[in-house]
Amino acid sequence: MPINFIEYFINAPLFSDAVEYCNDVVNDDPYITEYGTMQDQCVANFMGEPKIIGPLIFLFSLVGLLFVIPLMIYLFINFFNK
């Protein structure tokens, strides 16, 4: 694990810095993004919100389906052969 990865989590940016960075972003429509306004999304991106959670959930779901479907086929074949 590279040291920059650990240092990134130790030295997390401050919220006040994020607000200052995103001060000029449009803040009109509260339902424009999944976070709320465009400024909310800018703050979330500045703070480094983890974006790996969604793909990990998809990966584990896919692995689960790839395990469950053959298991169900196997159980149906064994059940009907008896």
Long-range contacts (C-beta under 8 A, 24 or more apart in sequence): 8-48, 12-47, 12-48, 13-46, 13-47, 13-48, 15-43, 15-47, 17-46, 18-42, 18-43, 18-46, 18-47, 19-43, 21-46, 22-46
